[in-house]
Amino acid sequence: MQAMPKGTILVTGGSRGIGAQTVRLAAQAGHAVCFTYQSRAETAQSLVRELTQAGARVHAVQAEVRDGAGAAALLQQVPSDFPPLVGLVNNVGITGPLGPFDKLSEATLRDVFEVNVVGAMLLAQQVLQRWQAAPAPGRSIVNVSSIAATLGAPGEYVHYAASKAALEAFTVGLAKEVAPQGVRVNCVSPGTTLTEIHATAGEPGRPQRVAARIPMGRAGEAEEIAQAIVWLLSPQASYATGSVLKVAGGL
């Protein structure tokens, strides 16, 4: 089994929810972690302080990747004194407002695909180009999808579901393409999780509303999803690539 070097992990959308728990667990595993946030600077810096005081090396960058230039600029902001980048977690994602598809604006549709699909793909591309220039073992990408990609989310956000289905297809294809280079690419598909994404979409009580349809009878905790992400980054998952791991309470 090839050990994953304790290098740097880059996590997008890492200031809260699943992203913040991923940052915590990666730091606890001995990695340096660079994470992005969009607007909540104090929340991000609070996480940096928490982990730095515990002895971790953590850095926060205000960024939202939507194009190649943004992806390249983000990688330039990973501290130069951090160890080499060994993992990318494409966690950032947006839904837009809940509602039926016929009420969806074109602006929201484009916004969701730019952030959830285009940004993730271009950041992965930039990371892979850097890795290909200096090959090394133990490198891994984990994309964060949603069970909506499978269920479709009718009446709520089918556009978001479609964006996550695209991310899953990207995961499977890219994994096959870069496996000969020793790079693993996997995806975690969370079910309904207790994070702020529901309030941002306009229904903070959604996890409680949909809990009855989940076989386990409850929404997930952010840490439960983050555990799966960090496992896929780890040497314990060294033969896993092209996987879409559902962490969805049985959905």
HUPEPE-V325846 format. One record per helix or strand of 2 or more residues. SS is the DSSP state (helix for helix, strand for strand). FROM is the first residue (numbers start at 0). LEN is the number of residues. If there is no record, write none. Layout:
# HUPEPE-V325846
ss | from | len
SS | FROM | LEN
SS | FROM | LEN
This chain:
# HUPEPE-V325846
ss | from | len
strand | 7 | 4
helix | 16 | 12
strand | 31 | 6
helix | 40 | 13
strand | 57 | 5
helix | 67 | 9
strand | 84 | 6
helix | 100 | 3
helix | 105 | 28
strand | 138 | 6
helix | 147 | 4
helix | 157 | 24
strand | 182 | 8
helix | 196 | 5
helix | 205 | 8
helix | 221 | 12
helix | 234 | 3
strand | 243 | 4
